[in-house]
């Protein structure tokens, strides 16, 4: 850790960072070292065989994913795909995860720690609402509607809340594009099931079934 700390200090000095930013970086590096012992978890997992990596990610993440109602309806291959795309993240106390009206780049699934979620309802005068998020909770759920909408464009939805850490936080992040990919597979699977269900009893044409499927999301 001493070598790593020395390299970090040299880089911060080279970039002429102010002291408050230097202190935040040092706190983050200290927390990361305390939690992982300096091991790059993502790199370690990437170098493991696929089946072993999948089993570890499923053990770590599946219970968090199943807190989301939509994910409860997914089959094992899609859940494995979601687990495999989750990335471990660490935050120190006082970190701002996202600000109200900023683009939502990821969903966050909290393993440990507390966060404050706040909204002014788009800056409405006199309005303020807050809630505490804890281990097992998640945020960034606005991405779900965006990911399931086949007509959604690349522009990400805006956050309706500001989320800040109240303590050190350990979580898993699911990037928007990875969620979009898995949600697309889920939607296609649902359409196939819908087409199979309605074709025989209703003798529907594929065009009619496709139209019905499109209205569901």
DOTOR-551880 format. One line per 4 residues: number of its first residue (from 1); their letters; for each residue x, y, z of N, C-alpha, C. Coordinates in nm, 3 decimals, always signed. Layout:
BEGIN
NUM) A) X,Y,Z,X,Y,Z,X,Y,Z | ...
# end
This chain:
BEGIN
1) XXXX) +0.083,-0.121,+0.000,+0.000,+0.000,+0.000,+0.086,+0.126,+0.000 | +0.206,+0.118,+0.064,+0.293,+0.235,+0.070,+0.336,+0.278,-0.070 | +0.370,+0.180,-0.156,+0.410,+0.212,-0.292,+0.295,+0.277,-0.367 | +0.175,+0.218,-0.353,+0.057,+0.272,-0.419,+0.027,+0.412,-0.370
5) XXXX) +0.037,+0.434,-0.238,+0.010,+0.565,-0.181,+0.111,+0.668,-0.231 | +0.237,+0.627,-0.242,+0.340,+0.718,-0.292,+0.311,+0.758,-0.436 | +0.272,+0.659,-0.520,+0.240,+0.689,-0.660,+0.121,+0.784,-0.669 | +0.021,+0.761,-0.584,-0.098,+0.846,-0.586,-0.062,+0.989,-0.545
9) XXXX) +0.020,+1.002,-0.441,+0.062,+1.135,-0.396,+0.139,+1.209,-0.505 | +0.225,+1.136,-0.575,+0.301,+1.199,-0.683,+0.208,+1.248,-0.793 | +0.110,+1.165,-0.827,+0.015,+1.204,-0.932,-0.066,+1.326,-0.890 | -0.112,+1.329,-0.764,-0.191,+1.443,-0.716,-0.110,+1.571,-0.716
13) XXXX) +0.017,+1.559,-0.680,+0.104,+1.677,-0.682,+0.129,+1.724,-0.825 | +0.150,+1.629,-0.915,+0.173,+1.663,-1.055,+0.053,+1.737,-1.114 | -0.067,+1.696,-1.074,-0.190,+1.759,-1.125,-0.232,+1.881,-1.044 | -0.153,+1.917,-0.944,-0.179,+2.036,-0.862,-0.320,+2.036,-0.803
17) XXXX) -0.361,+1.919,-0.754,-0.494,+1.910,-0.695,-0.499,+1.985,-0.563 | -0.612,+2.049,-0.533,-0.626,+2.118,-0.404,-0.630,+2.017,-0.290 | -0.602,+2.064,-0.169,-0.588,+1.974,-0.055,-0.717,+1.898,-0.024 | -0.833,+1.962,-0.045,-0.958,+1.892,-0.013,-0.980,+1.771,-0.105
21) XXXX) -0.941,+1.784,-0.233,-0.954,+1.670,-0.323,-0.851,+1.562,-0.290 | -0.731,+1.604,-0.252,-0.629,+1.507,-0.213,-0.678,+1.423,-0.094 | -0.740,+1.489,+0.003,-0.787,+1.418,+0.121,-0.899,+1.320,+0.085 | -0.987,+1.359,-0.005,-1.095,+1.268,-0.047,-1.038,+1.145,-0.118
25) XXXX) -0.937,+1.165,-0.201,-0.874,+1.053,-0.271,-0.806,+0.960,-0.172 | -0.735,+1.018,-0.074,-0.667,+0.935,+0.027,-0.768,+0.853,+0.107 | -0.880,+0.914,+0.144,-0.983,+0.842,+0.220,-1.041,+0.728,+0.138 | -1.064,+0.755,+0.009,-1.119,+0.651,-0.077,-1.021,+0.535,-0.093
29) XXXX) -0.894,+0.567,-0.115,-0.793,+0.462,-0.132,-0.777,+0.381,-0.004 | -0.782,+0.446,+0.111,-0.771,+0.376,+0.239,-0.890,+0.283,+0.259 | -1.009,+0.331,+0.226,-1.129,+0.248,+0.241,-1.124,+0.129,+0.145 | -1.084,+0.155,+0.021,-1.076,+0.047,-0.078,-0.976,-0.060,-0.034
33) XXXX) -0.863,-0.016,+0.019,-0.762,-0.111,+0.065,-0.814,-0.192,+0.184 | -0.885,-0.125,+0.273,-0.940,-0.193,+0.391,-1.041,-0.300,+0.350 | -1.122,-0.271,+0.247,-1.226,-0.365,+0.206,-1.172,-0.479,+0.120 | -1.074,-0.453,+0.037,-1.030,-0.553,-0.062,-0.888,-0.602,-0.041
37) XXXX) -0.814,-0.539,+0.050,-0.674,-0.577,+0.068,-0.589,-0.544,-0.053 | -0.636,-0.450,-0.134,-0.561,-0.410,-0.252,-0.590,-0.495,-0.375 | -0.679,-0.594,-0.361,-0.713,-0.682,-0.474,-0.809,-0.610,-0.569 | -0.780,-0.613,-0.698,-0.871,-0.561,-0.799,-0.975,-0.670,-0.827
41) XXXX) -1.091,-0.659,-0.762,-1.192,-0.764,-0.770,-1.238,-0.790,-0.913 | -1.261,-0.682,-0.986,-1.313,-0.698,-1.122,-1.213,-0.771,-1.211 | -1.085,-0.736,-1.197,-0.981,-0.803,-1.276,-0.968,-0.948,-1.235 | -0.974,-0.974,-1.104,-0.964,-1.112,-1.056,-1.077,-1.197,-1.113
45) XXXX) -1.199,-1.145,-1.110,-1.314,-1.220,-1.161,-1.306,-1.242,-1.311 | -1.258,-1.142,-1.384,-1.248,-1.153,-1.529,-1.152,-1.263,-1.571 | -1.052,-1.291,-1.487,-0.951,-1.391,-1.521,-0.991,-1.532,-1.480 | -1.107,-1.547,-1.416,-1.155,-1.679,-1.376,-1.232,-1.744,-1.491
49) XXXX) -1.243,-1.878,-1.490,-1.328,-1.946,-1.589,-1.472,-1.895,-1.581 | -1.541,-1.898,-1.694,-1.675,-1.841,-1.701,-1.770,-1.899,-1.597 | -1.768,-2.033,-1.582,-1.864,-2.095,-1.491,-1.836,-2.057,-1.346 | -1.707,-2.045,-1.311,-1.671,-2.007,-1.175,-1.705,-1.860,-1.148
53) XXXX) -1.675,-1.774,-1.246,-1.710,-1.632,-1.231,-1.862,-1.615,-1.216 | -1.937,-1.691,-1.297,-2.083,-1.683,-1.292,-2.136,-1.726,-1.155 | -2.078,-1.832,-1.100,-2.124,-1.882,-0.970,-2.094,-1.780,-0.859 | -1.977,-1.716,-0.866,-1.941,-1.617,-0.764,-2.032,-1.495,-0.774
57) XXXX) -2.051,-1.444,-0.897,-2.136,-1.327,-0.915,-2.279,-1.356,-0.872 | -2.327,-1.476,-0.900,-2.463,-1.513,-0.860,-2.474,-1.516,-0.708 | -2.372,-1.571,-0.642,-2.371,-1.576,-0.496,-2.373,-1.435,-0.435 | -2.298,-1.344,-0.495,-2.285,-1.210,-0.440,-2.405,-1.120,-0.472
61) XXXX) -2.464,-1.139,-0.590,-2.555,-1.037,-0.643,-2.701,-1.079,-0.659 | -2.729,-1.208,-0.667,-2.864,-1.250,-0.704,-2.970,-1.199,-0.607 | -2.942,-1.207,-0.477,-3.043,-1.163,-0.379,-3.072,-1.014,-0.393 | -2.972,-0.935,-0.434,-2.994,-0.792,-0.455,-3.082,-0.768,-0.577
65) XXXX) -3.056,-0.842,-0.685,-3.135,-0.826,-0.807,-3.281,-0.865,-0.785 | -3.304,-0.967,-0.704,-3.439,-1.017,-0.686,-3.527,-0.922,-0.607 | -3.470,-0.814,-0.555,-3.551,-0.711,-0.490,-3.625,-0.626,-0.592 | -3.584,-0.634,-0.719,-3.649,-0.558,-0.826,-3.760,-0.645,-0.886
69) XXXX) -3.886,-0.601,-0.881,-3.998,-0.685,-0.927,-3.980,-0.738,-1.069 | -3.930,-0.656,-1.161,-3.915,-0.702,-1.300,-3.820,-0.820,-1.310 | -3.714,-0.819,-1.230,-3.614,-0.924,-1.239,-3.666,-1.058,-1.186 | -3.770,-1.054,-1.102,-3.826,-1.178,-1.050,-3.883,-1.266,-1.161
73) XXXX) -3.921,-1.204,-1.273,-3.983,-1.278,-1.383,-3.882,-1.329,-1.485 | -3.756,-1.302,-1.464,-3.653,-1.345,-1.558,-3.609,-1.487,-1.530 | -3.569,-1.558,-1.635,-3.518,-1.694,-1.616,-3.370,-1.689,-1.579 | -3.315,-1.804,-1.545,-3.178,-1.810,-1.494,-3.073,-1.754,-1.591
77) XXXX) -3.079,-1.785,-1.722,-2.976,-1.729,-1.811,-2.973,-1.576,-1.812 | -3.091,-1.513,-1.808,-3.094,-1.366,-1.806,-3.045,-1.312,-1.672 | -3.081,-1.378,-1.564,-3.032,-1.336,-1.432,-2.881,-1.351,-1.424 | -2.829,-1.460,-1.480,-2.683,-1.477,-1.483,-2.617,-1.366,-1.564
81) XXXX) -2.682,-1.327,-1.675,-2.627,-1.219,-1.757,-2.624,-1.087,-1.681 | -2.728,-1.061,-1.602,-2.731,-0.940,-1.520,-2.622,-0.945,-1.413 | -2.614,-1.057,-1.342,-2.512,-1.071,-1.238,-2.372,-1.049,-1.295 | -2.347,-1.105,-1.413,-2.215,-1.097,-1.473,-2.177,-0.955,-1.509
85) XXXX) -2.277,-0.869,-1.532,-2.251,-0.731,-1.573,-2.244,-0.633,-1.456 | -2.274,-0.679,-1.337,-2.264,-0.592,-1.220,-2.118,-0.568,-1.183 | -2.087,-0.444,-1.148,-1.949,-0.407,-1.116,-1.942,-0.358,-0.971 | -1.846,-0.411,-0.892,-1.833,-0.366,-0.752,-1.784,-0.222,-0.745
89) XXXX) -1.847,-0.144,-0.657,-1.807,-0.004,-0.637,-1.804,+0.027,-0.488 | -1.717,+0.119,-0.450,-1.704,+0.163,-0.312,-1.714,+0.315,-0.306 | -1.782,+0.365,-0.203,-1.795,+0.510,-0.184,-1.764,+0.544,-0.039 | -1.694,+0.655,-0.020,-1.670,+0.703,+0.116,-1.786,+0.793,+0.159
93) XXXX) -1.792,+0.821,+0.287,-1.898,+0.907,+0.340,-1.893,+1.046,+0.276 | -2.011,+1.098,+0.242,-2.019,+1.231,+0.184,-2.007,+1.235,+0.033 | -2.004,+1.118,-0.032,-1.996,+1.114,-0.178,-2.134,+1.139,-0.238 | -2.137,+1.213,-0.348,-2.262,+1.237,-0.420,-2.270,+1.135,-0.534
97) XXXX) -2.365,+1.043,-0.526,-2.380,+0.939,-0.627,-2.440,+0.997,-0.755 | -2.546,+1.075,-0.738,-2.612,+1.138,-0.852,-2.690,+1.259,-0.802 | -2.705,+1.358,-0.888,-2.781,+1.478,-0.855,-2.913,+1.479,-0.931 | -3.012,+1.540,-0.870,-3.143,+1.553,-0.934,-3.129,+1.621,-1.070
101) XXXX) -3.193,+1.562,-1.171,-3.196,+1.609,-1.309,-3.070,+1.573,-1.388 | -2.971,+1.509,-1.325,-2.857,+1.456,-1.401,-2.898,+1.328,-1.474 | -2.832,+1.293,-1.584,-2.862,+1.165,-1.652,-2.833,+1.047,-1.560 | -2.917,+0.945,-1.568,-2.897,+0.823,-1.489,-2.812,+0.726,-1.570
105) XXXX) -2.690,+0.705,-1.527,-2.597,+0.620,-1.602,-2.598,+0.475,-1.556 | -2.655,+0.449,-1.437,-2.649,+0.313,-1.384,-2.751,+0.293,-1.274 | -2.786,+0.167,-1.250,-2.859,+0.130,-1.130,-2.757,+0.090,-1.025 | -2.789,+0.120,-0.900,-2.697,+0.089,-0.790,-2.768,-0.002,-0.691
109) XXXX) -2.705,-0.116,-0.661,-2.759,-0.214,-0.567,-2.670,-0.213,-0.442 | -2.728,-0.175,-0.330,-2.650,-0.149,-0.209,-2.632,-0.276,-0.127 | -2.508,-0.308,-0.097,-2.478,-0.421,-0.009,-2.467,-0.377,+0.136 | -2.390,-0.271,+0.160,-2.369,-0.221,+0.296,-2.363,-0.070,+0.294
113) XXXX) -2.406,-0.010,+0.406,-2.398,+0.135,+0.419,-2.533,+0.202,+0.404 | -2.534,+0.333,+0.430,-2.657,+0.413,+0.424,-2.639,+0.530,+0.328 | -2.746,+0.560,+0.255,-2.746,+0.673,+0.163,-2.873,+0.755,+0.185 | -2.863,+0.885,+0.159,-2.978,+0.974,+0.166,-3.026,+1.003,+0.024
117) XXXX) -3.154,+0.976,-0.001,-3.215,+1.003,-0.131,-3.311,+1.120,-0.114 | -3.290,+1.228,-0.192,-3.366,+1.352,-0.174,-3.422,+1.401,-0.307 | -3.535,+1.471,-0.301,-3.591,+1.532,-0.421,-3.660,+1.663,-0.388 | -3.653,+1.756,-0.482,-3.727,+1.882,-0.473,-3.837,+1.885,-0.579
121) XXXX) -3.864,+1.768,-0.640,-3.965,+1.757,-0.744,-3.938,+1.856,-0.857 | -3.812,+1.854,-0.903,-3.775,+1.941,-1.014,-3.759,+2.086,-0.976 | -3.735,+2.113,-0.847,-3.716,+2.251,-0.803,-3.844,+2.321,-0.762 | -3.950,+2.243,-0.736,-4.077,+2.304,-0.696,-4.061,+2.378,-0.564
125) XXXX) -4.107,+2.500,-0.558,-4.090,+2.585,-0.441,-4.152,+2.522,-0.317 | -4.072,+2.513,-0.212,-4.121,+2.462,-0.084,-4.132,+2.311,-0.076 | -4.096,+2.240,-0.182,-4.109,+2.094,-0.179,-3.975,+2.028,-0.149 | -3.977,+1.935,-0.055,-3.857,+1.856,-0.025,-3.900,+1.723,+0.034
129) XXXX) -3.844,+1.616,-0.019,-3.874,+1.482,+0.031,-3.744,+1.404,+0.040 | -3.728,+1.326,+0.146,-3.605,+1.249,+0.161,-3.635,+1.110,+0.216 | -3.544,+1.019,+0.190,-3.558,+0.882,+0.237,-3.419,+0.824,+0.254 | -3.405,+0.728,+0.344,-3.276,+0.664,+0.368,-3.274,+0.528,+0.298
133) XXXX) -3.169,+0.505,+0.220,-3.148,+0.376,+0.154,-3.044,+0.297,+0.232 | -3.069,+0.167,+0.247,-2.981,+0.080,+0.324,-2.944,-0.044,+0.243 | -2.865,-0.131,+0.305,-2.828,-0.255,+0.241,-2.950,-0.332,+0.193 | -2.948,-0.378,+0.069,-3.062,-0.447,+0.010,-3.149,-0.357,-0.076
137) XXXX) -3.135,-0.224,-0.059,-3.210,-0.129,-0.142,-3.136,-0.104,-0.273 | -3.203,-0.032,-0.363,-3.141,+0.003,-0.490,-3.190,+0.141,-0.532 | -3.118,+0.204,-0.623,-3.160,+0.332,-0.679,-3.125,+0.334,-0.827 | -3.181,+0.433,-0.898,-3.163,+0.439,-1.042,-3.267,+0.359,-1.117
141) XXXX) -3.380,+0.328,-1.050,-3.482,+0.244,-1.112,-3.550,+0.310,-1.232 | -3.528,+0.441,-1.249,-3.582,+0.508,-1.368,-3.528,+0.449,-1.497 | -3.414,+0.380,-1.488,-3.357,+0.316,-1.607,-3.440,+0.198,-1.655 | -3.521,+0.139,-1.567,-3.597,+0.020,-1.606,-3.694,+0.050,-1.719
145) XXXX) -3.771,+0.158,-1.705,-3.866,+0.196,-1.810,-3.794,+0.228,-1.939 | -3.683,+0.300,-1.928,-3.602,+0.335,-2.045,-3.549,+0.210,-2.114 | -3.502,+0.114,-2.036,-3.441,-0.007,-2.093,-3.545,-0.095,-2.162 | -3.667,-0.097,-2.110,-3.771,-0.184,-2.166,-3.842,-0.122,-2.286
149) XXXX) -3.829,+0.008,-2.303,-3.899,+0.077,-2.412,-3.823,+0.057,-2.543 | -3.881,-0.016,-2.640,-3.809,-0.040,-2.766,-3.789,+0.086,-2.849 | -3.864,+0.192,-2.818,-3.851,+0.317,-2.894,-3.758,+0.416,-2.826 | -3.703,+0.379,-2.710,-3.617,+0.474,-2.639,-3.490,+0.499,-2.719
153) XXXX) -3.447,+0.622,-2.718,-3.326,+0.660,-2.790,-3.207,+0.653,-2.695 | -3.092,+0.695,-2.745,-2.971,+0.684,-2.664,-2.972,+0.781,-2.545 | -3.056,+0.884,-2.551,-3.060,+0.981,-2.441,-3.112,+0.915,-2.314 | -3.034,+0.923,-2.209,-3.069,+0.859,-2.083,-3.174,+0.940,-2.008
157) XXXX) -3.255,+0.874,-1.924,-3.352,+0.948,-1.844,-3.282,+1.032,-1.738 | -3.350,+1.136,-1.692,-3.295,+1.223,-1.588,-3.335,+1.172,-1.450 | -3.246,+1.188,-1.356,-3.275,+1.145,-1.220,-3.377,+1.238,-1.155 | -3.470,+1.180,-1.082,-3.568,+1.260,-1.008,-3.522,+1.287,-0.865
161) XXXX) -3.404,+1.233,-0.828,-3.358,+1.248,-0.690,-3.206,+1.271,-0.686 | -3.162,+1.331,-0.577,-3.020,+1.341,-0.544,-2.989,+1.233,-0.441 | -2.880,+1.160,-0.463,-2.843,+1.052,-0.371,-2.701,+1.075,-0.322 | -2.685,+1.082,-0.189,-2.555,+1.103,-0.127,-2.532,+0.998,-0.018
165) XXXX) -2.406,+0.961,+0.001,-2.374,+0.861,+0.102,-2.371,+0.924,+0.241 | -2.426,+0.851,+0.338,-2.423,+0.894,+0.478,-2.314,+0.821,+0.555 | -2.256,+0.720,+0.492,-2.150,+0.639,+0.553,-2.068,+0.580,+0.440 | -1.971,+0.499,+0.473,-1.902,+0.423,+0.369,-2.000,+0.324,+0.310
169) XXXX) -1.995,+0.307,+0.179,-2.094,+0.225,+0.108,-2.025,+0.126,+0.015 | -2.071,+0.003,+0.021,-2.028,-0.101,-0.072,-2.149,-0.140,-0.155 | -2.134,-0.142,-0.287,-2.249,-0.165,-0.374,-2.204,-0.231,-0.504 | -2.303,-0.266,-0.585,-2.278,-0.313,-0.721,-2.352,-0.222,-0.817
173) XXXX) -2.285,-0.184,-0.926,-2.344,-0.095,-1.025,-2.375,-0.171,-1.153 | -2.491,-0.142,-1.211,-2.531,-0.201,-1.339,-2.542,-0.088,-1.441 | -2.444,-0.075,-1.532,-2.445,+0.033,-1.630,-2.569,+0.029,-1.719 | -2.611,+0.147,-1.764,-2.735,+0.159,-1.842,-2.734,+0.071,-1.966
177) XXXX) -2.625,+0.071,-2.041,-2.622,-0.005,-2.166,-2.628,-0.155,-2.142 | -2.570,-0.201,-2.031,-2.579,-0.344,-1.998,-2.722,-0.381,-1.960 | -2.789,-0.294,-1.885,-2.929,-0.318,-1.851,-3.014,-0.319,-1.977 | -2.987,-0.228,-2.070,-3.062,-0.221,-2.196,-3.046,-0.350,-2.275
181) XXXX) -2.926,-0.403,-2.280,-2.900,-0.526,-2.356,-2.981,-0.642,-2.299 | -2.975,-0.661,-2.166,-3.046,-0.773,-2.104,-3.197,-0.752,-2.113 | -3.244,-0.628,-2.096,-3.387,-0.600,-2.105,-3.439,-0.629,-2.246 | -3.357,-0.604,-2.347,-3.397,-0.633,-2.485,-3.416,-0.783,-2.504
185) XXXX) -3.325,-0.863,-2.447,-3.340,-1.008,-2.455,-3.466,-1.054,-2.382 | -3.494,-0.992,-2.268,-3.614,-1.025,-2.190,-3.740,-0.993,-2.270 | -3.740,-0.877,-2.336,-3.857,-0.837,-2.414,-3.879,-0.932,-2.532 | -3.771,-0.972,-2.598,-3.784,-1.065,-2.710,-3.837,-1.200,-2.664
189) XXXX) -3.787,-1.246,-2.550,-3.834,-1.373,-2.496,-3.982,-1.363,-2.463 | -4.023,-1.252,-2.404,-4.164,-1.234,-2.367,-4.251,-1.235,-2.492 | -4.205,-1.173,-2.599,-4.284,-1.170,-2.722,-4.301,-1.310,-2.779 | -4.194,-1.390,-2.774,-4.204,-1.527,-2.825,-4.306,-1.606,-2.745
193) XXXX) -4.304,-1.590,-2.613,-4.401,-1.660,-2.529,-4.542,-1.612,-2.559 | -4.557,-1.483,-2.579,-4.688,-1.426,-2.609,-4.739,-1.478,-2.743 | -4.651,-1.482,-2.844,-4.691,-1.530,-2.975,-4.733,-1.676,-2.968 | -4.658,-1.756,-2.893,-4.689,-1.898,-2.879,-4.823,-1.918,-2.806
197) XXXX) -4.850,-1.834,-2.708,-4.972,-1.847,-2.629,-5.096,-1.814,-2.709 | -5.088,-1.708,-2.791,-5.208,-1.660,-2.859,-5.230,-1.719,-2.997 | -5.127,-1.777,-3.059,-5.144,-1.822,-3.197,-5.249,-1.931,-3.209 | -5.242,-2.035,-3.124,-5.333,-2.149,-3.138,-5.478,-2.115,-3.105
201) XXXX) -5.509,-2.065,-2.983,-5.649,-2.043,-2.950,-5.714,-1.930,-3.026 | -5.637,-1.827,-3.062,-5.697,-1.712,-3.127,-5.674,-1.709,-3.277 | -5.581,-1.794,-3.324,-5.547,-1.797,-3.466,-5.507,-1.659,-3.516 | -5.431,-1.588,-3.432,-5.389,-1.452,-3.465,-5.277,-1.456,-3.567
205) XXXX) -5.270,-1.353,-3.648,-5.155,-1.338,-3.736,-5.038,-1.286,-3.655 | -4.917,-1.307,-3.703,-4.799,-1.262,-3.630,-4.798,-1.111,-3.616 | -4.856,-1.041,-3.716,-4.857,-0.895,-3.708,-4.942,-0.848,-3.591 | -5.057,-0.913,-3.567,-5.144,-0.872,-3.458,-5.079,-0.900,-3.325
209) XXXX) -5.019,-1.019,-3.311,-4.953,-1.054,-3.186,-4.837,-0.959,-3.159 | -4.761,-0.926,-3.264,-4.649,-0.834,-3.247,-4.698,-0.700,-3.197 | -4.812,-0.653,-3.251,-4.865,-0.525,-3.209,-4.907,-0.529,-3.063 | -4.969,-0.641,-3.020,-5.008,-0.654,-2.881,-4.886,-0.656,-2.791
213) XXXX) -4.782,-0.727,-2.835,-4.661,-0.734,-2.754,-4.598,-0.598,-2.737 | -4.603,-0.514,-2.841,-4.540,-0.382,-2.833,-4.609,-0.292,-2.733 | -4.737,-0.316,-2.706,-4.808,-0.227,-2.615,-4.783,-0.260,-2.469 | -4.715,-0.371,-2.442,-4.698,-0.412,-2.304,-4.588,-0.336,-2.232
217) X) -4.496,-0.275,-2.304,-4.384,-0.209,-2.237,-4.377,-0.064,-2.281
# end
